[in-house]
């Protein structure tokens, strides 16, 4: 929409008339910001253009979905009765910190911890891809089940509670709760997957399983697919997921329950297409 010069005020106002609100996934902001860390001036200018455009939406107080790891932590604390889940969206102080971070990037004030964050994130994507293959290799029975599933059968398979699903969620939980025992976190994983209330945990697990199926049937997965799942999981608490990436739409179709996915071609007018796709009075939250 930035390249199409879509007017943020007009678009948000038109959506509001349809009882629809925008929600920006944190991964969208990450994708824009990482342009500053590629080492080329062209990429930096691209990132600058995108973030300046995004600031117009943030000035309209468009919701920002919390990071996926934060959603997982809140769901885990909620399901164990440790602390109630607050909201899937960033609160006012967290929102303000995003705006300050964007302003610093635009001024080229890049702290060492920011550089470390982007390096860690790149490593996480690579680790996620490698861990997926390792988990399949360690469980040949599960790999065989996944490899034998057809495209039509995968949706039903994803709804079954097979061990690899809980194991994959357990891996995410162990990263966020390193002091807890695998046994206790295994119980948490089971509780999270039993309840449709915990949408991020379920989407995270189903997305991992879907990627595992693709890996089992094709022998490997593209390096950017784990990153695509981050976008999809971010939309798990929304009603509509909007993207221009076919792979993201495909992952959303298999991984996120009860959500509509709108995928647009870069050549079509996205804001017009979005408004035409969402009926008046639909009362949904649209995730980007």
C-alpha positions as CSV (number, residue, x, y, z in Angstrom):
1,X,0.0,0.0,0.0
2,X,3.0,2.3,0.5
3,X,4.0,1.9,-3.1
4,X,0.4,2.5,-4.2
5,X,0.2,5.7,-2.1
6,X,-2.9,4.5,-0.3
7,X,-4.0,7.2,2.1
8,X,-3.9,5.9,5.7
9,X,-6.5,8.3,7.0
10,X,-9.0,7.5,4.2
11,X,-8.4,3.7,4.4
12,X,-8.8,3.5,8.2
13,X,-11.9,5.7,8.1
14,X,-13.5,3.6,5.4
15,X,-12.7,0.4,7.4
16,X,-14.1,2.0,10.6
17,X,-17.4,2.5,8.8
18,X,-17.4,-1.3,8.3
19,X,-16.6,-1.8,12.0
20,X,-13.2,-3.1,11.1
21,X,-9.9,-2.2,12.7
22,X,-6.3,-2.7,11.4
23,X,-3.8,-4.7,13.4
24,X,-0.2,-4.7,12.5
25,X,1.8,-7.8,13.2
26,X,5.1,-7.0,14.9
27,X,6.9,-9.1,12.3
28,X,5.8,-6.5,9.7
29,X,7.7,-3.9,11.6
30,X,10.7,-6.2,11.8
31,X,10.7,-6.8,8.1
32,X,10.7,-3.1,7.4
33,X,13.4,-2.3,10.0
34,X,15.7,-5.1,8.9
35,X,16.3,-3.1,5.7
36,X,18.6,-0.9,7.7
37,X,20.9,-3.9,8.4
38,X,21.6,-5.2,4.9
39,X,24.5,-3.0,4.3
40,X,23.2,-1.3,1.2
41,X,22.1,2.3,0.9
42,X,19.3,1.3,-1.4
43,X,17.8,-1.1,1.2
44,X,18.2,1.5,3.9
45,X,16.2,4.1,1.8
46,X,13.6,1.4,1.2
47,X,13.3,0.8,4.9
48,X,13.1,4.5,5.5
49,X,10.2,4.9,3.0
50,X,8.3,2.0,4.5
51,X,8.7,3.1,8.2
52,X,7.8,6.7,7.4
53,X,4.6,5.4,5.7
54,X,3.9,3.1,8.7
55,X,4.2,6.1,11.1
56,X,1.0,7.5,9.5
57,X,-0.9,4.4,10.6
58,X,0.7,4.5,14.1
59,X,-0.3,8.1,14.4
60,X,-3.9,6.8,14.0
61,X,-3.3,4.4,16.9
62,X,-3.6,1.3,14.7
63,X,-3.1,-1.8,17.0
64,X,0.2,-3.6,17.1
65,X,0.1,-7.3,17.9
66,X,2.6,-8.4,20.5
67,X,5.5,-10.6,19.5
68,X,4.7,-14.3,19.1
69,X,7.0,-15.2,21.9
70,X,5.1,-12.8,24.2
71,X,1.8,-14.2,23.2
72,X,3.1,-17.7,24.0
73,X,4.3,-16.6,27.4
74,X,1.0,-14.9,28.3
75,X,-1.0,-18.0,27.2
76,X,1.2,-20.3,29.2
77,X,0.9,-18.2,32.3
78,X,-2.9,-18.0,31.8
79,X,-3.4,-21.8,31.2
80,X,-1.5,-22.6,34.4
81,X,-3.4,-20.0,36.5
82,X,-0.2,-18.0,37.1
83,X,-1.4,-14.8,35.6
84,X,-4.4,-13.9,33.4
85,X,-3.7,-13.0,29.8
86,X,-4.0,-9.3,29.3
87,X,-4.3,-8.6,25.6
88,X,-2.9,-9.7,22.3
89,X,-2.1,-6.1,21.5
90,X,0.7,-3.9,22.8
91,X,-0.3,-1.6,25.6
92,X,0.3,2.2,25.5
93,X,3.8,2.1,26.9
94,X,4.8,-0.8,24.7
95,X,3.3,1.1,21.7
96,X,5.3,4.2,22.5
97,X,8.5,2.2,22.7
98,X,7.9,1.0,19.1
99,X,7.4,4.6,17.9
100,X,10.6,5.6,19.7
101,X,12.5,2.7,18.2
102,X,11.3,3.6,14.7
103,X,12.3,7.3,15.2
104,X,15.8,6.2,16.3
105,X,16.2,4.0,13.2
106,X,15.1,6.9,11.0
107,X,17.8,9.1,12.6
108,X,20.3,6.2,12.2
109,X,20.7,5.9,15.9
110,X,21.3,2.2,16.1
111,X,22.3,0.8,19.5
112,X,24.4,-2.3,20.0
113,X,21.4,-4.2,21.5
114,X,19.4,-3.5,18.4
115,X,22.1,-4.9,16.1
116,X,22.2,-8.0,18.4
117,X,18.4,-8.4,18.2
118,X,18.4,-8.5,14.4
119,X,21.4,-10.9,14.4
120,X,19.5,-13.2,16.9
121,X,16.4,-13.0,14.9
122,X,18.2,-14.1,11.8
123,X,19.7,-17.0,13.7
124,X,16.3,-18.0,15.1
125,X,14.9,-18.4,11.6
126,X,17.9,-20.5,10.6
127,X,17.7,-22.6,13.8
128,X,13.9,-23.1,13.4
129,X,14.5,-24.5,9.9
130,X,17.3,-26.8,11.0
131,X,15.4,-27.9,14.2
132,X,12.4,-28.9,12.1
133,X,14.5,-31.2,9.9
134,X,16.3,-32.7,12.9
135,X,13.0,-33.4,14.7
136,X,11.7,-35.2,11.7
137,X,14.9,-37.2,11.3
138,X,14.7,-38.2,15.0
139,X,11.1,-39.5,14.6
140,X,11.0,-41.6,11.4
141,X,7.5,-42.9,12.3
142,X,6.1,-39.4,12.4
143,X,8.0,-38.4,9.3
144,X,6.5,-41.4,7.4
145,X,3.0,-40.3,8.5
146,X,3.5,-36.8,7.3
147,X,5.2,-37.8,4.1
148,X,2.3,-40.1,3.2
149,X,-0.4,-37.4,3.8
150,X,-1.9,-35.9,0.7
151,X,-2.6,-32.2,0.3
152,X,-6.2,-32.9,0.9
153,X,-5.5,-35.0,4.0
154,X,-3.1,-32.5,5.7
155,X,-5.9,-30.4,7.1
156,X,-7.4,-33.4,9.0
157,X,-3.9,-34.5,10.1
158,X,-3.2,-31.1,11.6
159,X,-6.3,-31.4,13.8
160,X,-5.0,-34.7,15.3
161,X,-3.0,-34.6,18.5
162,X,0.1,-36.4,17.3
163,X,3.3,-36.4,19.5
164,X,5.3,-34.2,17.2
165,X,2.8,-31.4,17.6
166,X,3.2,-31.3,21.4
167,X,7.0,-31.7,21.0
168,X,7.2,-28.7,18.7
169,X,5.3,-26.5,21.0
170,X,7.4,-27.8,23.9
171,X,10.5,-26.6,22.0
172,X,9.0,-23.1,21.9
173,X,8.1,-23.2,25.6
174,X,11.6,-24.4,26.7
175,X,13.1,-21.4,24.9
176,X,10.9,-19.0,26.9
177,X,10.9,-20.9,30.2
178,X,14.5,-22.4,30.4
179,X,14.3,-22.9,34.2
180,X,11.2,-25.2,34.0
181,X,11.6,-28.9,33.6
182,X,10.6,-30.5,30.2
183,X,8.1,-32.6,32.1
184,X,6.2,-29.6,33.5
185,X,6.3,-27.8,30.2
186,X,5.0,-30.9,28.5
187,X,1.9,-30.6,30.6
188,X,1.6,-26.9,29.7
189,X,1.9,-27.8,26.0
190,X,-0.9,-30.4,26.3
191,X,-3.2,-27.9,28.2
192,X,-2.6,-25.2,25.6
193,X,-3.3,-27.5,22.7
194,X,-6.5,-28.8,24.3
195,X,-8.1,-25.3,24.4
196,X,-9.1,-23.3,21.3
197,X,-8.8,-20.2,23.5
198,X,-5.0,-20.2,23.1
199,X,-4.9,-19.2,19.5
200,X,-1.2,-18.3,19.2
201,X,0.0,-21.6,20.7
202,X,-2.3,-23.6,18.4
203,X,-1.3,-21.6,15.4
204,X,2.3,-21.9,16.2
205,X,2.0,-25.7,16.5
206,X,-0.1,-26.1,13.4
207,X,2.3,-23.9,11.4
208,X,5.2,-26.0,12.5
209,X,3.4,-29.2,11.6
210,X,2.5,-27.8,8.2
211,X,6.1,-26.9,7.6
212,X,7.1,-30.4,8.8
213,X,4.7,-31.9,6.3
214,X,6.2,-29.8,3.5
215,X,9.7,-30.8,4.7
216,X,8.8,-34.5,4.8
217,X,7.2,-34.5,1.4
218,X,9.8,-32.4,-0.4
219,X,12.9,-33.2,1.6
220,X,13.5,-29.6,2.7
221,X,11.9,-26.2,3.0
222,X,12.9,-22.8,1.7
223,X,14.9,-20.6,4.1
224,X,12.2,-17.9,4.2
225,X,9.3,-20.1,5.1
226,X,9.9,-20.2,8.9
227,X,9.8,-16.3,8.7
228,X,6.5,-16.5,6.8
229,X,5.0,-18.5,9.7
230,X,5.9,-15.6,12.1
231,X,3.5,-13.4,10.1
232,X,0.8,-16.0,10.1
233,X,1.0,-16.7,13.9
234,X,0.8,-12.9,14.5
235,X,-2.6,-12.9,12.9
236,X,-4.0,-15.7,15.1
237,X,-6.1,-13.4,17.2
238,X,-7.5,-11.5,14.2
239,X,-10.4,-12.3,12.0
240,X,-8.9,-11.6,8.7
241,X,-5.3,-12.0,7.5
242,X,-4.2,-9.8,4.7
243,X,-1.1,-10.5,2.6
244,X,0.5,-10.3,-0.8
245,X,2.5,-13.5,-0.3
246,X,0.9,-16.8,-1.6
247,X,3.0,-18.9,0.8
248,X,1.8,-17.0,3.8
249,X,-1.8,-17.4,2.6
250,X,-1.2,-21.1,2.2
251,X,0.3,-21.4,5.7
252,X,-2.6,-19.4,7.2
253,X,-5.1,-21.7,5.5
254,X,-3.6,-24.7,7.2
255,X,-2.4,-23.3,10.5
256,X,-4.9,-20.7,11.8
257,X,-8.4,-21.8,12.7
258,X,-11.4,-19.5,12.1
259,X,-9.7,-16.8,10.1
260,X,-10.3,-15.5,6.7
261,X,-7.3,-14.9,4.5
262,X,-7.2,-12.3,1.8
263,X,-4.3,-12.5,-0.6
264,X,-3.8,-9.7,-3.1
265,X,-1.6,-9.3,-6.2
266,X,1.0,-6.5,-6.0
267,X,-0.4,-5.2,-9.3
268,X,-3.9,-4.7,-8.0
269,X,-5.2,-1.8,-5.9
270,X,-4.9,-3.4,-2.4
271,X,-6.8,-0.8,-0.5
272,X,-9.8,-0.9,-2.9
273,X,-9.6,-4.7,-2.9
274,X,-9.6,-4.8,0.9
275,X,-12.6,-2.5,1.2
276,X,-14.5,-4.5,-1.5
277,X,-13.7,-7.8,0.3
278,X,-14.9,-6.8,3.7
279,X,-18.6,-6.3,4.1
280,X,-20.2,-3.4,6.0
281,X,-20.8,-4.3,9.6
282,X,-18.5,-7.4,9.6
283,X,-17.0,-6.3,13.0
284,X,-13.6,-7.9,12.4
285,X,-10.0,-7.1,13.2
286,X,-7.8,-7.2,10.1
287,X,-4.2,-8.3,10.6
288,X,-1.3,-7.4,8.4
